[in-house]
Each structure stands twice: as structure tokens, then as C-alpha cells.
Amino acid sequence: MTAKKTPKMTSEMTSEMTPEMTPETVQDMLNVSRETIDKFAIYLALLEKWQKSVNLVARATLDIAWQRHILDSGQLARYLPAGCKTILDVGSGAGFPGLVLSIMQDATVHMVESDHKKTVFLQTVIRKLDLSAVVHNERIESLPAMVPDVITARAFAPLGKAITLLAPHMRPDTVLLLLKGRNVEEELTEMPDYPIMAAVTYPSLSDPEGMVLQLTQDH
């Protein structure tokens, strides 16, 4: 499989990626409303509160949460296909990217997370923000076929294993949007040919070494 690449980020984009990134900067980069930013702020406040007793994210990322978690997750919205109604987010953890996309989009987001404490946190945020999202407290291997419009994941599994696990939930037009790191090209090289996938990589807005990987079945 050969992945198509997009141009690298400009110096202007990378200069914005600092620990001091503000909600207003994220609002501009994601092109969202003030109401959406306010919901993100409530979400992050809950995250910080729960982090004291439940290990939801790496503690060091709390100080750069707008960049590391909100922007990183929210950038996937620009790659959602028109008319997207259902999203399956696998290995949701603290809700990145699933909860962020649920805040931004009208689509119903199904979040799969096997850790019970994390699912309680996800459900708490959903209730607080009145989101159209569903939490499945189980492993993806045990989940009945969902066949959503889009499947998302961050730090889920190496690409070959991920495709094998996600294949039962894919229909011919399902789009995979995966947040990946510097080793994405190596993962693509090692990925099996079944199912046949077409890959496009986009530079991350939140991490100069990160990539957004878009996979579709190659008809």
C-alpha cells in the first residue's frame, strides 16, 4: 500500500503549537462557535477533576490540554464525509477523539472503552453536556457489528492489528480516521493487503510529528 501525502505544515502553523495555546486559538483553528469552546472548557474541567483519582490521560498533558487533546481530536472533523451520521470511536479512554467530535458534530458517537472507571467518566461528561453519544464498556472484539459511517481512534493499536479488529465493523464506504505518530509510514508498509485500503496522510495541526491517517476501501 502506498499512502498519498499532503504538503507539510507551514512555519505559521507550527509556530502556533505552543504550551500557551489559548481556547481562542483553538476556536480559530477548528472554526467552531464560542458555545462549542465553552463546552470544551467544561469537559476539560471535569477531566482535571477526575484525573486526581482516575488515570485518564498523561498528567503532563493537562497543562497543554487545549492543544494536545482538544485540537488534536477536533482536527478530525474536517475529514468527516458529508452526511456523516454515526461514528465509532475505539479505545476512547478519556474521550479523545470521541467526545470532542460529539461536541462538534450532530453525528451519534459510539465510544468503545473496556476500562470501567473511564466509561463512568465518559458517561458523566455526556450527561453534563447533553451529548448524542453512547458508551460501550467492552472490548472491540466483543462488540456486535456496528457498521458506522466513520471509525476513529487515537493510540489504539498498530495499524495491521487495528484493521483486523475493525474489519467486522466496516462496510464498503466506511472511512477510518486514525491519529498517528511519526511511525505511520512504517505501519503502512507492514499492513496486510486484506482488506485492500487506500491511504492518505495529512499533517497534524497539534503535533509537528503527528499525522492524520485516512483509510478507505480501494474499490
Disulfide bonds with the S-S distance in Angstrom:
none
